[in-house]
Amino acid sequence: MSNGVTIESPPAADPSATQLPSGRIGHALTGAQPAKFVVVHGGARDSYQLAQALSEAGMLEALVTDLFWPADRKWTRFAERLMPNSLRSLVRQRMDPELPSARVRVCAYSGLLQLLLEKIPRAPRSLRRRANRYADATLGRVAGRYA
């Protein structure tokens, strides 16, 4: 008895697609490189996993975010030793050692403004909303430069 569902085989792989020496997938005849992507978000969304995966595949043009601690820079290790434990814990929440900071574009002012307003218990909701809108607009403008 048939329920009307037909299962088709997936299309055959493109024989001209090839694994490039860099690990990227390209097209052997044209030498085309994979598309590049700009990832935009405020905060450390899912520990930067999307940006990290695109970076590993050679497909990350830029990560645009509000705050990011560049763990791959030498000066950060020195700076972390000088920080109190509570501050060190905060900055480490905004880092990914696998993500090259050269690909990260930081909109620090909007990120710090939002962080400050989160820490002020009686900050008016309207001010927080305006800061959030400002941060979103800033992230969008910066991302537009790379897209």
Number of C-alpha atoms within 10 A of each C-alpha: 3 5 5 6 6 7 6 6 6 6 6 6 7 8 8 11 15 15 12 13 8 8 11 15 17 18 17 14 9 9 12 11 14 14 10 16 17 19 19 20 16 19 15 16 13 8 13 19 14 13 28 19 14 19 20 14 15 18 18 22 18 23 28 26 29 27 23 24 18 21 20 16 13 9 10 13 12 10 10 16 10 11 12 9 10 8 11 14 12 11 16 15 14 19 19 20 13 15 22 18 19 11 15 22 19 19 18 14 13 23 23 14 16 21 15 13 17 12 9 9 8 8 12 10 10 9 12 17 12 12 18 18 13 16 24 18 13 19 22 15 12 16 19 12 8 15 11
